[in-house]
């Protein structure tokens, strides 16, 4: 309830970093539009192409497609911002302290701090943050399991700072979002084996 999501295809930079989802006209020739998708946790709008639905009869300028695809409603530059309830918006230091506090309440020895994530479907690395003194240790070979939209309800706080992320979508786009603190997510040891590196140097570089 303290997060708002907007999509702005006209935005080209955020704090000096380029936003790669920018455009003025979508792939169906419809002028781009800014959208307020979520306001304080409530869904307000959808991405729409020219393909009408029962609830939406016209495009809102987000019909986009890759070279070999039909156009469909797709994101451009997605801004996820806190709105209201300033007690939920913390500095990075405060966010880590809150993480440790939640771990202590659940009587855990440590909790997980994920500093980078390519997607939710593959293995990732994180850091164990120990409740006793707050020190961090690298942890590898984990993946989320059973992750669904339900996890959004477990966001308990976010950072004041926003960060630019370039997701692996079929069309170009950016996400500008804070760090989030989630009270509970299920993880397991990954069954994927890391790619083996070559035993010897490539002959060209071995000269």
VEXPA-162824 format. One record per atom (N, C-alpha, C): y, z, x; atom name; residue number from 1. Coordinates in nm, 2 decimals, padded with zeros to 4 digits. Each point is the difference from the previous one (the first is absolute). Layout:
BEGIN
((Y,Z,X),CA,NUM)
...
END
This chain:
BEGIN
((-00.12,00.00,00.08),N,1)
((00.12,00.00,-00.08),CA,1)
((00.13,00.00,00.08),C,1)
((-00.01,00.01,00.13),N,2)
((00.12,00.00,00.09),CA,2)
((00.01,-00.12,00.08),C,2)
((-00.08,-00.11,-00.03),N,3)
((00.01,-00.12,00.07),CA,3)
((00.04,-00.12,-00.09),C,3)
((00.08,-00.09,00.06),N,4)
((00.04,-00.12,-00.07),CA,4)
((-00.03,-00.12,00.08),C,4)
((-00.05,-00.10,-00.06),N,5)
((-00.04,-00.12,00.07),CA,5)
((00.08,-00.12,-00.05),C,5)
((00.07,-00.07,00.09),N,6)
((00.07,-00.12,-00.03),CA,6)
((-00.04,-00.12,00.09),C,6)
((00.02,-00.12,-00.05),N,7)
((-00.04,-00.12,00.08),CA,7)
((00.13,-00.08,00.01),C,7)
((00.04,-00.03,00.12),N,8)
((00.12,-00.07,00.03),CA,8)
((-00.02,-00.13,00.09),C,8)
((-00.02,-00.12,-00.06),N,9)
((-00.02,-00.11,00.08),CA,9)
((00.13,-00.05,00.07),C,9)
((00.12,00.06,-00.03),N,10)
((00.12,-00.04,00.07),CA,10)
((00.03,00.08,00.12),C,10)
((-00.07,00.11,00.02),N,11)
((00.02,00.08,00.12),CA,11)
((-00.06,-00.07,00.12),C,11)
((00.07,00.00,00.11),N,12)
((-00.04,-00.07,00.12),CA,12)
((-00.03,00.09,00.12),C,12)
((00.07,00.12,00.00),N,13)
((-00.02,00.09,00.11),CA,13)
((00.00,00.14,-00.06),C,13)
((-00.07,00.09,00.07),N,14)
((00.02,00.15,-00.03),CA,14)
((00.02,00.07,00.13),C,14)
((00.11,00.05,00.02),N,15)
((00.04,00.07,00.12),CA,15)
((-00.03,-00.08,00.13),C,15)
((00.04,-00.13,-00.01),N,16)
((-00.02,-00.09,00.11),CA,16)
((-00.13,-00.07,00.01),C,16)
((-00.10,00.04,-00.08),N,17)
((-00.13,-00.06,00.01),CA,17)
((-00.02,-00.11,-00.11),C,17)
((-00.05,-00.12,00.04),N,18)
((00.00,-00.11,-00.10),CA,18)
((-00.11,00.03,-00.11),C,18)
((00.04,-00.04,-00.12),N,19)
((-00.10,00.01,-00.11),CA,19)
((-00.05,-00.15,-00.03),C,19)
((-00.13,-00.02,00.01),N,20)
((-00.05,-00.13,00.00),CA,20)
((-00.03,-00.05,-00.14),C,20)
((00.03,00.08,-00.10),N,21)
((-00.03,-00.05,-00.14),CA,21)
((00.12,-00.06,-00.07),C,21)
((00.11,-00.03,00.07),N,22)
((00.12,-00.04,-00.06),CA,22)
((-00.01,-00.15,-00.04),C,22)
((00.06,-00.03,-00.12),N,23)
((00.01,-00.13,-00.05),CA,23)
((00.10,00.00,-00.11),C,23)
((00.06,-00.12,-00.04),N,24)
((00.10,-00.01,-00.10),CA,24)
((-00.06,-00.07,-00.13),C,24)
((-00.10,-00.09,00.02),N,25)
((-00.07,-00.06,-00.11),CA,25)
((-00.15,00.01,00.02),C,25)
((-00.08,00.03,-00.10),N,26)
((-00.14,00.02,00.02),CA,26)
((-00.07,-00.13,00.01),C,26)
((-00.13,00.00,00.02),N,27)
((-00.08,-00.13,00.02),CA,27)
((-00.01,-00.08,-00.13),C,27)
((00.05,00.05,-00.11),N,28)
((-00.01,-00.08,-00.13),CA,28)
((00.14,-00.04,-00.04),C,28)
((00.10,00.01,00.10),N,29)
((00.14,-00.04,-00.03),CA,29)
((00.08,00.09,-00.08),C,29)
((-00.04,00.13,-00.02),N,30)
((00.07,00.10,-00.08),CA,30)
((00.08,00.08,00.10),C,30)
((00.13,00.02,-00.04),N,31)
((00.08,00.09,00.09),CA,31)
((-00.05,00.14,00.02),C,31)
((00.00,00.05,00.12),N,32)
((-00.05,00.13,00.03),CA,32)
((00.08,00.11,-00.08),C,32)
((-00.07,00.11,-00.03),N,33)
((00.06,00.11,-00.07),CA,33)
((-00.04,00.13,00.07),C,33)
((00.09,00.10,00.00),N,34)
((-00.03,00.13,00.04),CA,34)
((-00.07,00.07,-00.12),C,34)
((-00.11,00.08,00.03),N,35)
((-00.08,00.06,-00.10),CA,35)
((00.00,00.15,00.02),C,35)
((00.02,00.08,-00.10),N,36)
((-00.03,00.14,00.01),CA,36)
((-00.14,00.02,-00.06),C,36)
((-00.10,00.02,00.08),N,37)
((-00.14,00.01,-00.04),CA,37)
((-00.04,00.14,-00.06),C,37)
((00.05,00.10,00.08),N,38)
((-00.04,00.14,-00.04),CA,38)
((00.13,00.08,00.01),C,38)
((00.02,00.08,-00.10),N,39)
((00.11,00.10,00.01),CA,39)
((-00.05,00.14,-00.03),C,39)
((00.02,00.08,00.10),N,40)
((-00.05,00.14,00.00),CA,40)
((-00.14,00.01,-00.05),C,40)
((-00.09,-00.09,00.06),N,41)
((-00.14,00.01,-00.03),CA,41)
((-00.04,-00.08,-00.12),C,41)
((00.09,-00.06,-00.08),N,42)
((-00.04,-00.07,-00.12),CA,42)
((00.01,-00.15,00.02),C,42)
((-00.11,-00.08,-00.04),N,43)
((00.00,-00.14,00.02),CA,43)
((00.09,-00.07,-00.10),C,43)
((00.09,-00.08,00.05),N,44)
((00.10,-00.07,-00.08),CA,44)
((-00.02,-00.15,-00.01),C,44)
((-00.05,-00.06,00.10),N,45)
((00.00,-00.15,00.00),CA,45)
((-00.12,-00.05,00.09),C,45)
((-00.03,-00.13,-00.02),N,46)
((-00.11,-00.06,00.08),CA,46)
((00.06,-00.12,00.07),C,46)
((-00.08,-00.05,00.10),N,47)
((00.04,-00.13,00.07),CA,47)
((-00.05,-00.11,-00.10),C,47)
((00.09,-00.09,-00.03),N,48)
((-00.04,-00.11,-00.09),CA,48)
((00.03,-00.14,00.06),C,48)
((-00.09,-00.09,-00.02),N,49)
((00.02,-00.14,00.03),CA,49)
((00.03,-00.07,-00.13),C,49)
((-00.01,-00.13,00.00),N,50)
((00.02,-00.08,-00.13),CA,50)
((-00.12,00.02,-00.10),C,50)
((-00.11,00.05,00.05),N,51)
((-00.11,00.02,-00.09),CA,51)
((00.03,00.12,-00.09),C,51)
((00.02,-00.02,-00.13),N,52)
((00.04,00.11,-00.09),CA,52)
((-00.12,00.09,-00.04),C,52)
((00.03,00.12,-00.03),N,53)
((-00.10,00.09,-00.05),CA,53)
((00.04,00.05,-00.14),C,53)
((-00.08,00.08,-00.06),N,54)
((00.03,00.05,-00.13),CA,54)
((00.13,00.08,-00.01),C,54)
((00.03,00.08,00.11),N,55)
((00.11,00.08,00.00),CA,55)
((00.13,-00.06,00.07),C,55)
((-00.03,-00.10,00.08),N,56)
((00.12,-00.06,00.08),CA,56)
((-00.01,-00.15,-00.02),C,56)
((00.11,-00.06,-00.05),N,57)
((-00.01,-00.14,-00.04),CA,57)
((00.06,-00.09,00.10),C,57)
((00.07,00.05,00.10),N,58)
((00.06,-00.09,00.10),CA,58)
((-00.01,00.06,00.14),C,58)
((00.03,-00.08,00.10),N,59)
((-00.01,00.04,00.14),CA,59)
((00.12,00.09,00.03),C,59)
((-00.02,00.09,00.10),N,60)
((00.12,00.07,00.05),CA,60)
((00.02,-00.03,00.15),C,60)
((-00.04,-00.13,00.04),N,61)
((00.04,-00.05,00.13),CA,61)
((-00.09,00.05,00.11),C,61)
((-00.13,00.04,-00.03),N,62)
((-00.09,00.04,00.10),CA,62)
((-00.13,-00.08,00.00),C,62)
((00.01,-00.12,-00.04),N,63)
((-00.12,-00.09,00.01),CA,63)
((-00.01,-00.06,00.14),C,63)
((-00.10,00.06,00.07),N,64)
((-00.01,-00.04,00.14),CA,64)
((-00.15,-00.04,00.03),C,64)
((-00.01,-00.08,00.10),N,65)
((-00.14,-00.05,00.03),CA,65)
((-00.01,-00.04,00.15),C,65)
((-00.12,00.02,00.05),N,66)
((-00.03,-00.06,00.14),CA,66)
((-00.02,-00.15,-00.02),C,66)
((-00.02,-00.07,00.11),N,67)
((-00.01,-00.15,-00.01),CA,67)
((-00.11,-00.05,-00.09),C,67)
((-00.11,00.07,-00.01),N,68)
((-00.12,-00.05,-00.07),CA,68)
((-00.02,00.08,-00.13),C,68)
((00.10,00.07,-00.05),N,69)
((-00.02,00.08,-00.12),CA,69)
((00.10,-00.04,-00.11),C,69)
((-00.03,00.04,-00.12),N,70)
((00.09,-00.01,-00.11),CA,70)
((00.10,00.12,00.00),C,70)
((00.12,-00.03,-00.04),N,71)
((00.10,00.11,00.00),CA,71)
((-00.04,00.11,-00.10),C,71)
((00.02,00.12,00.04),N,72)
((-00.02,00.12,-00.08),CA,72)
((00.10,00.10,00.03),C,72)
((00.02,00.10,-00.09),N,73)
((00.10,00.10,00.02),CA,73)
((-00.03,00.08,00.13),C,73)
((00.09,00.01,00.09),N,74)
((-00.03,00.06,00.13),CA,74)
((00.12,00.07,00.06),C,74)
((-00.02,00.10,00.08),N,75)
((00.11,00.08,00.06),CA,75)
((00.08,-00.08,00.11),C,75)
((00.12,00.05,00.03),N,76)
((00.08,-00.05,00.11),CA,76)
((00.03,00.11,00.10),C,76)
((00.11,00.07,-00.02),N,77)
((00.04,00.12,00.08),CA,77)
((00.00,00.12,-00.10),C,77)
((-00.10,00.08,00.02),N,78)
((-00.03,00.12,-00.08),CA,78)
((00.07,00.12,00.06),C,78)
((00.09,00.06,-00.07),N,79)
((00.06,00.12,00.04),CA,79)
((-00.05,00.12,-00.08),C,79)
((-00.06,00.10,00.07),N,80)
((-00.05,00.12,-00.06),CA,80)
((00.09,00.11,00.04),C,80)
((00.08,00.06,-00.09),N,81)
((00.10,00.10,00.04),CA,81)
((-00.02,00.13,-00.09),C,81)
((00.03,00.11,00.06),N,82)
((00.00,00.13,-00.08),CA,82)
((00.13,00.00,-00.09),C,82)
((-00.02,00.06,-00.12),N,83)
((00.11,00.00,-00.09),CA,83)
((-00.01,00.13,-00.08),C,83)
((00.10,00.09,00.01),N,84)
((-00.01,00.13,-00.06),CA,84)
((-00.08,00.10,00.08),C,84)
((00.00,00.12,-00.04),N,85)
((-00.08,00.11,00.06),CA,85)
((00.01,00.00,00.15),C,85)
((00.11,00.03,00.06),N,86)
((00.02,00.00,00.14),CA,86)
((-00.10,00.09,00.08),C,86)
((-00.06,00.10,-00.07),N,87)
((-00.10,00.09,00.06),CA,87)
((-00.12,-00.08,00.05),C,87)
((-00.03,-00.12,-00.05),N,88)
((-00.11,-00.08,00.03),CA,88)
((00.03,-00.10,00.12),C,88)
((00.12,00.00,00.04),N,89)
((00.05,-00.09,00.11),CA,89)
((00.02,00.08,00.12),C,89)
((-00.08,-00.02,00.11),N,90)
((00.01,00.08,00.12),CA,90)
((00.02,-00.08,00.12),C,90)
((00.04,00.06,00.11),N,91)
((00.01,-00.06,00.13),CA,91)
((-00.15,-00.01,00.05),C,91)
((-00.02,-00.08,00.11),N,92)
((-00.13,-00.02,00.05),CA,92)
((-00.06,00.14,00.05),C,92)
((00.09,00.08,00.06),N,93)
((-00.05,00.13,00.05),CA,93)
((-00.04,00.09,-00.12),C,93)
((00.08,00.00,-00.11),N,94)
((-00.03,00.07,-00.12),CA,94)
((-00.12,-00.05,-00.07),C,94)
((-00.02,-00.13,00.01),N,95)
((-00.12,-00.06,-00.07),CA,95)
((-00.13,00.05,00.08),C,95)
((00.01,00.00,00.13),N,96)
((-00.12,00.05,00.07),CA,96)
((-00.03,00.15,-00.03),C,96)
((00.11,00.08,00.00),N,97)
((-00.02,00.14,-00.03),CA,97)
((-00.06,00.02,-00.14),C,97)
((00.05,-00.09,-00.10),N,98)
((-00.06,00.01,-00.13),CA,98)
((-00.15,-00.04,00.00),C,98)
((-00.03,-00.09,00.08),N,99)
((-00.14,-00.04,00.01),CA,99)
((-00.09,00.12,00.05),C,99)
((00.05,00.06,00.10),N,100)
((-00.07,00.12,00.06),CA,100)
((-00.01,00.11,-00.11),C,100)
((00.11,00.02,-00.07),N,101)
((00.00,00.10,-00.11),CA,101)
((-00.11,-00.03,-00.11),C,101)
((-00.01,-00.13,-00.04),N,102)
((-00.10,-00.03,-00.09),CA,102)
((-00.14,00.02,00.05),C,102)
((-00.02,-00.03,00.13),N,103)
((-00.13,00.03,00.06),CA,103)
((-00.03,00.15,00.00),C,103)
((00.10,00.08,00.03),N,104)
((-00.02,00.14,00.01),CA,104)
((-00.04,00.05,-00.14),C,104)
((00.07,-00.05,-00.11),N,105)
((-00.03,00.04,-00.13),CA,105)
((-00.15,-00.03,-00.04),C,105)
((-00.05,-00.11,00.05),N,106)
((-00.14,-00.04,-00.03),CA,106)
((-00.10,00.05,00.10),C,106)
((00.05,00.09,00.09),N,107)
((-00.09,00.07,00.10),CA,107)
((-00.07,-00.10,00.09),C,107)
((00.07,-00.11,00.04),N,108)
((-00.06,-00.10,00.09),CA,108)
((00.05,00.03,00.14),C,108)
((-00.09,-00.04,00.10),N,109)
((00.04,00.01,00.14),CA,109)
((00.10,-00.10,00.04),C,109)
((-00.01,-00.12,-00.05),N,110)
((00.09,-00.11,00.03),CA,110)
((00.01,-00.09,-00.12),C,110)
((00.10,-00.09,00.01),N,111)
((00.02,-00.11,-00.10),CA,111)
((00.03,-00.12,00.08),C,111)
((00.01,-00.12,-00.07),N,112)
((00.01,-00.13,00.07),CA,112)
((00.14,-00.05,-00.02),C,112)
((00.05,-00.05,00.11),N,113)
((00.13,-00.07,00.01),CA,113)
((-00.02,-00.14,00.04),C,113)
((00.03,-00.09,-00.09),N,114)
((-00.02,-00.15,00.02),CA,114)
((00.13,-00.06,00.04),C,114)
((00.01,-00.05,00.12),N,115)
((00.13,-00.05,00.05),CA,115)
((00.02,-00.15,-00.01),C,115)
((-00.11,-00.07,-00.04),N,116)
((00.01,-00.14,-00.02),CA,116)
((-00.12,-00.05,-00.08),C,116)
((00.02,-00.09,-00.09),N,117)
((-00.11,-00.04,-00.08),CA,117)
((00.01,-00.15,-00.04),C,117)
((-00.10,-00.08,00.04),N,118)
((00.01,-00.14,-00.03),CA,118)
((-00.04,-00.03,-00.15),C,118)
((-00.10,00.07,-00.05),N,119)
((-00.03,-00.01,-00.14),CA,119)
((-00.09,00.12,-00.04),C,119)
((-00.03,00.01,-00.13),N,120)
((-00.08,00.11,-00.04),CA,120)
((-00.15,-00.03,00.00),C,120)
((-00.04,-00.12,00.03),N,121)
((-00.14,-00.04,-00.01),CA,121)
((-00.08,00.01,00.13),C,121)
((00.07,00.02,00.11),N,122)
((-00.07,-00.01,00.13),CA,122)
((00.01,00.13,00.08),C,122)
((-00.06,00.01,00.11),N,123)
((00.01,00.12,00.09),CA,123)
((00.14,00.02,00.05),C,123)
((00.03,00.13,00.02),N,124)
((00.13,00.03,00.06),CA,124)
((-00.01,00.12,00.09),C,124)
((00.10,00.02,00.08),N,125)
((00.01,00.11,00.09),CA,125)
((00.11,00.10,-00.05),C,125)
((-00.02,00.12,00.03),N,126)
((00.09,00.11,-00.05),CA,126)
((00.01,00.11,00.11),C,126)
((00.07,00.10,-00.03),N,127)
((00.01,00.12,00.08),CA,127)
((-00.04,00.12,-00.08),C,127)
((-00.08,00.08,00.06),N,128)
((-00.03,00.13,-00.07),CA,128)
((00.12,00.10,00.04),C,128)
((00.06,00.06,-00.10),N,129)
((00.11,00.09,00.02),CA,129)
((-00.06,00.14,-00.03),C,129)
((-00.01,00.09,00.10),N,130)
((-00.07,00.13,-00.02),CA,130)
((00.10,00.10,-00.05),C,130)
((-00.05,00.07,-00.10),N,131)
((00.09,00.10,-00.07),CA,131)
((00.04,00.11,00.10),C,131)
((-00.09,00.04,00.09),N,132)
((00.03,00.12,00.08),CA,132)
((00.13,-00.02,00.08),C,132)
((00.02,-00.11,00.07),N,133)
((00.12,-00.02,00.08),CA,133)
((00.07,-00.13,-00.02),C,133)
((-00.05,-00.09,-00.09),N,134)
((00.07,-00.12,-00.03),CA,134)
((-00.03,-00.11,00.11),C,134)
((-00.09,00.02,00.09),N,135)
((-00.02,-00.11,00.10),CA,135)
((-00.09,-00.11,-00.06),C,135)
((00.01,-00.12,00.06),N,136)
((-00.06,-00.12,-00.05),CA,136)
((-00.11,-00.05,00.09),C,136)
((-00.11,-00.05,-00.05),N,137)
((-00.10,-00.06,00.07),CA,137)
((-00.04,-00.13,-00.06),C,137)
((-00.02,-00.11,00.08),N,138)
((-00.04,-00.13,-00.06),CA,138)
((-00.13,00.01,-00.07),C,138)
((-00.01,-00.07,-00.11),N,139)
((-00.13,-00.01,-00.08),CA,139)
((-00.02,-00.15,-00.03),C,139)
((-00.12,-00.05,00.02),N,140)
((-00.02,-00.15,-00.02),CA,140)
((-00.12,-00.02,-00.09),C,140)
((-00.02,-00.12,-00.05),N,141)
((-00.11,-00.04,-00.07),CA,141)
((-00.02,00.06,-00.14),C,141)
((00.12,00.00,-00.07),N,142)
((-00.01,00.05,-00.14),CA,142)
((00.05,-00.11,-00.10),C,142)
((-00.04,00.02,-00.12),N,143)
((00.05,-00.09,-00.10),CA,143)
((00.01,00.07,-00.14),C,143)
((00.09,-00.04,-00.08),N,144)
((00.02,00.06,-00.13),CA,144)
((-00.12,-00.04,-00.09),C,144)
((-00.04,00.08,-00.09),N,145)
((-00.10,-00.03,-00.10),CA,145)
((00.04,00.05,-00.14),C,145)
((-00.03,-00.08,-00.09),N,146)
((00.04,00.03,-00.14),CA,146)
((00.15,00.01,-00.03),C,146)
((00.08,-00.07,00.09),N,147)
((00.14,00.00,-00.02),CA,147)
((00.04,-00.09,-00.12),C,147)
((00.08,00.06,-00.09),N,148)
((00.05,-00.07,-00.12),CA,148)
((00.14,00.03,-00.02),C,148)
((00.06,-00.05,-00.11),N,149)
((00.14,00.03,-00.03),CA,149)
((00.02,00.14,-00.03),C,149)
((-00.11,00.07,-00.03),N,150)
((00.01,00.15,-00.03),CA,150)
((00.06,00.07,00.12),C,150)
((-00.02,-00.05,00.12),N,151)
((00.06,00.06,00.12),CA,151)
((00.15,00.01,-00.01),C,151)
((00.07,-00.09,-00.07),N,152)
((00.14,00.00,-00.01),CA,152)
((00.05,00.13,-00.07),C,152)
((-00.09,00.06,-00.09),N,153)
((00.04,00.12,-00.07),CA,153)
((00.00,00.12,00.10),C,153)
((-00.07,-00.01,00.11),N,154)
((-00.01,00.11,00.10),CA,154)
((00.11,-00.01,00.11),C,154)
((00.10,-00.08,-00.01),N,155)
((00.11,00.00,00.09),CA,155)
((00.08,00.12,-00.03),C,155)
((00.01,00.09,00.10),N,156)
((00.08,00.12,-00.02),CA,156)
((00.13,00.00,00.06),C,156)
((00.03,-00.08,00.10),N,157)
((00.13,-00.01,00.07),CA,157)
((00.01,-00.13,00.08),C,157)
((00.12,-00.04,00.03),N,158)
((00.02,-00.12,00.08),CA,158)
((00.11,00.03,00.10),C,158)
((00.01,-00.09,00.10),N,159)
((00.10,00.02,00.11),CA,159)
((00.14,-00.06,-00.05),C,159)
((00.10,00.05,00.06),N,160)
((00.14,-00.05,-00.02),CA,160)
((00.01,-00.14,00.06),C,160)
((-00.07,-00.03,00.11),N,161)
((00.01,-00.13,00.07),CA,161)
((-00.09,-00.10,-00.07),C,161)
((00.05,-00.12,-00.01),N,162)
((-00.08,-00.12,-00.05),CA,162)
((-00.04,-00.08,00.12),C,162)
((-00.12,-00.07,-00.01),N,163)
((-00.05,-00.08,00.11),CA,163)
((-00.04,-00.14,-00.06),C,163)
((00.02,-00.10,00.08),N,164)
((-00.03,-00.14,-00.04),CA,164)
((-00.15,-00.03,00.05),C,164)
((-00.07,-00.05,-00.10),N,165)
((-00.14,-00.03,00.02),CA,165)
((-00.03,-00.14,-00.05),C,165)
((-00.08,-00.08,00.08),N,166)
((-00.02,-00.14,-00.04),CA,166)
((-00.15,-00.01,-00.04),C,166)
((-00.03,00.00,-00.13),N,167)
((-00.14,00.00,-00.04),CA,167)
((-00.06,-00.14,00.01),C,167)
((-00.13,00.00,00.00),N,168)
((-00.08,-00.12,00.01),CA,168)
((-00.02,-00.06,-00.14),C,168)
((00.11,-00.05,-00.06),N,169)
((-00.01,-00.07,-00.13),CA,169)
((-00.02,-00.15,00.02),C,169)
((-00.04,-00.07,-00.10),N,170)
((-00.01,-00.15,00.01),CA,170)
((00.14,-00.06,00.01),C,170)
((00.10,00.06,-00.06),N,171)
((00.14,-00.04,00.01),CA,171)
((00.08,00.10,00.09),C,171)
((00.10,-00.05,00.06),N,172)
((00.08,00.09,00.09),CA,172)
((00.07,00.11,-00.08),C,172)
((-00.01,00.12,00.05),N,173)
((00.07,00.11,-00.07),CA,173)
((00.01,00.12,00.09),C,173)
((00.09,00.09,-00.04),N,174)
((00.02,00.13,00.08),CA,174)
((-00.01,00.12,-00.10),C,174)
((-00.04,00.11,00.06),N,175)
((00.01,00.13,-00.07),CA,175)
((00.09,00.09,00.08),C,175)
((00.10,00.06,-00.07),N,176)
((00.09,00.09,00.06),CA,176)
((-00.03,00.14,-00.07),C,176)
((-00.06,00.09,00.07),N,177)
((-00.05,00.12,-00.07),CA,177)
((00.01,00.12,00.10),C,177)
((00.00,00.12,-00.06),N,178)
((00.00,00.12,00.08),CA,178)
((-00.14,00.04,00.04),C,178)
((-00.02,00.09,00.09),N,179)
((-00.13,00.07,00.03),CA,179)
((-00.03,00.08,-00.12),C,179)
((-00.13,00.01,-00.03),N,180)
((-00.04,00.08,-00.12),CA,180)
((-00.09,00.11,00.04),C,180)
((00.00,00.11,-00.08),N,181)
((-00.09,00.11,00.02),CA,181)
((-00.09,00.00,-00.13),C,181)
((-00.13,-00.02,00.02),N,182)
((-00.09,00.00,-00.11),CA,182)
((-00.09,00.12,00.01),C,182)
((-00.01,00.07,-00.11),N,183)
((-00.07,00.13,00.00),CA,183)
((-00.15,-00.01,00.02),C,183)
((-00.06,-00.12,-00.04),N,184)
((-00.14,-00.01,00.01),CA,184)
((-00.04,-00.15,00.00),C,184)
((-00.08,-00.04,00.10),N,185)
((-00.06,-00.14,00.00),CA,185)
((-00.14,00.02,00.07),C,185)
((-00.09,-00.08,-00.05),N,186)
((-00.14,00.01,00.05),CA,186)
((-00.02,-00.10,00.11),C,186)
((-00.05,00.04,00.11),N,187)
((-00.03,-00.08,00.12),CA,187)
((-00.14,00.02,00.04),C,187)
((-00.05,-00.10,00.07),N,188)
((-00.14,00.01,00.06),CA,188)
((00.00,-00.06,00.13),C,188)
((-00.11,00.02,00.07),N,189)
((-00.02,-00.06,00.13),CA,189)
((-00.03,-00.15,-00.02),C,189)
((00.06,-00.09,00.07),N,190)
((-00.02,-00.14,-00.03),CA,190)
((-00.13,-00.05,00.05),C,190)
((-00.06,-00.10,-00.07),N,191)
((-00.12,-00.06,00.04),CA,191)
((00.02,-00.13,00.08),C,191)
((00.13,-00.04,00.01),N,192)
((00.03,-00.12,00.07),CA,192)
((00.00,00.03,00.15),C,192)
((-00.06,-00.08,00.08),N,193)
((00.00,00.02,00.14),CA,193)
((00.11,-00.07,00.07),C,193)
((00.07,00.06,00.09),N,194)
((00.11,-00.07,00.07),CA,194)
((-00.04,-00.12,00.08),C,194)
((00.09,-00.09,00.00),N,195)
((-00.03,-00.13,00.08),CA,195)
((-00.02,00.03,00.15),C,195)
((-00.11,-00.05,00.05),N,196)
((-00.02,00.03,00.14),CA,196)
((00.09,-00.09,00.09),C,196)
((00.05,00.06,00.10),N,197)
((00.09,-00.08,00.09),CA,197)
((-00.09,-00.06,00.11),C,197)
((00.05,-00.11,00.06),N,198)
((-00.08,-00.07,00.10),CA,198)
((-00.03,00.09,00.12),C,198)
((-00.11,-00.02,00.06),N,199)
((-00.04,00.08,00.12),CA,199)
((00.07,-00.05,00.12),C,199)
((00.03,-00.13,00.01),N,200)
((00.07,-00.05,00.12),CA,200)
((00.12,-00.08,-00.05),C,200)
((00.09,-00.02,00.10),N,201)
((00.13,-00.06,-00.03),CA,201)
((-00.02,-00.15,-00.02),C,201)
((00.09,-00.06,-00.09),N,202)
((-00.01,-00.14,-00.02),CA,202)
((00.02,-00.08,00.13),C,202)
((-00.09,-00.10,00.02),N,203)
((00.01,-00.07,00.13),CA,203)
((00.14,-00.05,00.04),C,203)
((00.07,-00.05,-00.10),N,204)
((00.13,-00.05,00.03),CA,204)
((00.09,00.10,00.07),C,204)
((00.00,00.13,-00.06),N,205)
((00.08,00.10,00.05),CA,205)
((-00.06,00.08,00.12),C,205)
((-00.12,-00.04,00.03),N,206)
((-00.07,00.07,00.12),CA,206)
((00.04,-00.07,00.13),C,206)
((00.07,-00.11,00.00),N,207)
((00.03,-00.07,00.12),CA,207)
((00.09,00.09,00.09),C,207)
END
